[in-house]
Amino acid sequence: MIKQTVVAAVIGVTMLLLVSGVASAHVTVWPREANAGSFEKYTVRVPTEKDIPTVQVELIFPEGLRVSSFQPKPGWTYEVQRDAAGNITGVIWSGGSIGPGEFDEFAFVAANPEEPGELVFVAHQTYADGSVVSWEGPPGSEYPASVTTIVAGAADMSGHADTVPVDESAGVDDSGATTASDSGSGPLGDAGTFWLAVAALGVGVVGVVLSVTRLRRSA
């Protein structure tokens, strides 16, 4: 009986670790919720899941999001994608490297749609061997696209002074490629999810110890 209880508890804790690890390993765009009609600084979080580096990240912007500027990063360049009307539809970051077991972040500023809804960000992550992981599936799939929910709220049209406009000081050349020359940082990981998982793991371990202790005393 004691052995069965211990095995069941260990399996439960292991599953918790696996689920929390997979959930935090996706390419995601933050925040996950933003106000309609406001300017927002978005951060693209890119972890490397393979044993080879990530060397390129392409992000396709959802319809209705008006991207205006990008934050440069040392060692990386970005190429802005536009449609026939000149609207920004995507961006490709390349030239840098995100090693195995590491993550990096890329930031941009955009004006949110005026109406509530969902923004679906499709990302293509390229590794050093040329393989590409496309984050474009529905929620709960193996490679889900990142989704930001736009909610009704007071618009903040103040903009952000900590970013560099695409058509001014970021140094865009005729091809749309931009060389990063300044440093920037975004939120360090999904702290809320991480600590929630740690707390849950701690509770699980304590539960295992208490269960084993009580069973031994009653045996």
C-alpha positions in Angstrom: 0.0 0.0 0.0 2.8 2.4 0.9 4.6 1.6 -2.3 1.5 2.2 -4.4 0.9 5.5 -2.7 4.5 6.7 -3.3 4.4 5.6 -6.9 1.2 7.5 -7.6 2.5 10.6 -5.9 5.7 10.5 -7.9 3.8 10.1 -11.1 1.6 13.1 -10.3 4.6 15.3 -9.5 6.4 14.2 -12.7 3.3 15.0 -14.8 3.1 18.4 -13.2 6.8 19.1 -14.1 6.3 17.9 -17.7 3.1 20.0 -18.2 4.7 23.2 -16.7 7.9 22.6 -18.8 6.0 22.3 -22.0 3.8 25.3 -21.3 6.8 27.5 -20.7 8.7 26.3 -23.8 6.5 27.8 -26.5 7.3 30.9 -28.5 4.9 33.5 -26.9 4.0 37.1 -27.3 3.3 39.2 -24.1 1.2 40.6 -22.7 -1.5 38.0 -23.0 -4.2 40.6 -22.5 -4.3 44.3 -23.5 -6.7 47.2 -23.8 -8.5 48.0 -27.1 -7.4 51.2 -28.8 -4.2 51.6 -26.8 -0.5 51.6 -27.7 1.3 48.5 -26.3 4.8 47.3 -25.9 4.8 43.6 -27.0 7.6 41.2 -26.1 8.3 38.0 -28.1 9.8 35.3 -25.9 11.8 32.7 -27.8 13.2 29.6 -25.9 15.4 27.1 -27.7 14.1 23.6 -27.1 16.5 21.6 -29.3 20.2 20.9 -28.6 21.2 23.3 -31.4 20.8 27.1 -31.4 17.9 29.2 -32.7 19.2 31.5 -35.4 16.1 33.2 -36.8 12.7 34.1 -35.7 9.9 35.3 -38.0 6.7 36.8 -36.5 3.6 37.4 -38.6 1.4 40.2 -37.2 -2.4 39.7 -36.9 -4.8 41.8 -39.0 -5.9 44.9 -37.1 -2.6 45.4 -35.2 -0.8 48.5 -36.3 2.9 48.0 -35.6 4.9 51.2 -35.4 8.4 50.5 -34.0 10.9 47.9 -33.0 13.4 47.7 -30.1 16.9 46.9 -31.5 19.0 44.1 -30.0 22.8 43.7 -30.0 23.9 41.0 -32.3 20.6 40.8 -34.1 19.2 42.4 -37.2 15.5 42.7 -38.2 13.9 42.9 -41.5 10.4 44.4 -41.7 7.8 42.9 -44.0 5.2 45.2 -45.6 2.2 44.8 -47.8 1.5 46.7 -51.0 0.0 49.6 -49.0 3.2 49.9 -46.9 1.6 48.5 -43.7 3.9 46.3 -41.5 2.7 42.7 -41.7 5.7 40.9 -40.1 9.3 40.9 -39.1 12.3 38.6 -39.3 15.0 38.7 -36.6 18.3 37.0 -37.6 22.1 37.2 -37.3 22.1 36.2 -33.6 22.0 32.9 -31.7 19.9 31.5 -28.8 21.7 28.5 -27.4 20.2 25.3 -26.1 18.5 25.7 -22.7 18.4 29.5 -23.2 15.8 32.0 -24.3 15.8 35.6 -25.6 13.2 38.3 -26.1 12.4 40.8 -28.9 10.2 43.8 -28.5 8.0 46.0 -30.6 5.3 48.7 -30.1 1.9 48.6 -31.8 -1.5 50.2 -31.6 -4.2 47.7 -30.7 -7.5 47.3 -32.6 -10.3 49.5 -31.4 -12.6 46.6 -30.7 -12.2 43.7 -28.3 -11.2 40.4 -29.7 -8.2 38.1 -30.1 -4.8 38.7 -31.8 -3.2 35.5 -33.1 0.6 35.7 -33.6 2.1 33.1 -35.9 5.8 32.5 -35.4 8.4 30.5 -37.4 11.5 29.5 -35.4 14.6 28.5 -37.4 17.4 26.4 -35.9 21.1 26.2 -37.0 20.5 23.0 -38.9 17.9 24.7 -41.1 14.9 23.0 -39.4 11.8 25.3 -38.8 9.2 25.0 -36.1 6.0 26.8 -36.9 4.0 28.1 -34.0 0.7 28.4 -35.7 -1.6 25.8 -34.3 -4.7 26.2 -32.1 -4.5 26.5 -28.2 -3.6 23.1 -26.7 -1.9 21.8 -29.8 1.8 20.8 -29.9 2.8 24.0 -31.6 0.2 26.7 -30.7 0.2 30.2 -31.9 0.4 32.8 -29.2 -2.8 34.6 -28.5 -3.4 38.0 -26.9 -6.9 38.9 -25.8 -7.9 42.5 -26.5 -10.4 43.8 -23.9 -12.4 47.0 -23.6 -10.6 49.6 -21.6 -9.4 53.2 -21.6 -7.1 53.9 -24.5 -3.5 54.9 -23.8 -2.3 56.9 -26.7 0.9 58.2 -25.0 3.2 55.8 -26.9 6.5 54.5 -25.5 9.7 56.4 -25.3 11.9 53.4 -24.8 11.6 52.1 -28.4 13.2 53.2 -31.7 10.9 54.2 -34.6 11.4 52.0 -37.7 11.7 55.0 -40.1 13.9 57.2 -38.0 16.8 56.3 -35.6 16.6 52.5 -36.0 18.6 52.8 -39.2 16.4 51.0 -41.7 18.2 50.6 -45.1 16.5 50.3 -48.5 15.8 46.5 -48.0 14.1 47.1 -44.7 16.8 45.4 -42.7 17.9 47.1 -39.5 21.1 46.7 -37.5 20.6 46.6 -33.8 22.9 49.0 -31.8 21.3 49.3 -28.4 20.2 47.0 -25.6 16.7 46.3 -24.4 15.1 43.9 -22.0 11.6 42.6 -21.5 10.0 40.6 -18.7 12.2 37.8 -17.4 10.2 34.7 -18.2 6.7 33.8 -17.2 7.3 34.4 -13.5 3.7 33.8 -12.4 3.5 30.4 -14.1 7.0 29.4 -13.0 6.5 30.2 -9.3 3.0 28.6 -9.4 4.6 25.4 -10.7 7.3 25.5 -8.1 4.7 26.0 -5.3 2.6 23.2 -6.7 5.7 20.9 -6.8 6.5 21.8 -3.2 3.0 21.0 -2.1 3.2 17.7 -4.0 6.5 16.7 -2.3 5.2 17.6 1.1 2.1 15.5 0.5 4.2 12.5 -0.5 6.3 12.8 2.7 3.3 13.2 4.9 1.5 10.3 3.3 4.5 8.0 3.6 5.0 9.0 7.3 1.3 8.4 8.2 1.2 5.1 6.5 4.4 3.9 8.2 3.0 4.9 11.6 -0.3 3.1 11.0 1.4 0.0 9.6 
